[in-house]
Amino acid sequence: MMDPISLKKEILRRVNTLSYELQCKLLEYIDFLTQKLPKGVPGKQILKFAGSISQEDLQAMEKAVEDSC
């Protein structure tokens, strides 16, 4: 495992080899990794919603996901 200084230097060295477009994408990814995500709620609080989506709607959602992926 690298020490923190060596790690930062290696990251910077590798970033400098990327095209401008890839550096922009990397920055977006870093923003994603460092964003503060909202705190969720315990599962017990949302159990009341279990089964509230119809089978027909579930199938439509599944098809939409499959078509998009």
N, C-alpha and C positions, 0 to 999 in steps of 0.2 A: 504494500500500500504506500502511495506517495504522501509526502508531507504536503500541507496545504499550499505552500508557496510553489512547489514543483507542480502541483496539480493545476494551479491557476496559470502557470506559464505554459504548460502543455495544452490546456484548453485554448488559450489565446493563440498559440502556435497553430493549432488545427483550425481555429476559426479563420485565421488569416489565409488559409489555403482555399477557403470556400469562395464561390462567386458571390457577388453582391446580392443576387436573388436568394441564394441559400442562406446568407447571413441574415437577411430580413426574415426568412422563415424560422431560423433559429431564434431570433429575437422574439417572434410571436410565441414560439414554444416555451421560451424562458418566462415570458409574461404569464402563460397558462400555468406553468409549474409554480410560480410564485404568487398567484392570486389568492386572496383570502376567500375561501369558500364559505357560504352561509352554513351555519350549524343546523343540522337536521333535527328531527324529533324522534323519540323512541318509537319502535315499531308497534308497541302496544297502543299508542295513540291513533294509529291509522288502520288498525285491524277492522274498525267499523266499516271501512270502505271495501273490504274483501268481498268479492262476488258482485260488486255493484256495476261492473261493465258486462254488457250482454255478450253472449257467445258470438253473435254475428259481428259486433263491433271488434271483438278480439281477433276474429279471423280477418277482418278488413285491415286492422293494424298490422297483423303478421304479414299479410300479403304486401302492404305498402313498404314494410321494412325489407322484405325479400326482394321486391322490385328495385329498391333504391340501392341495395348492397350488391 
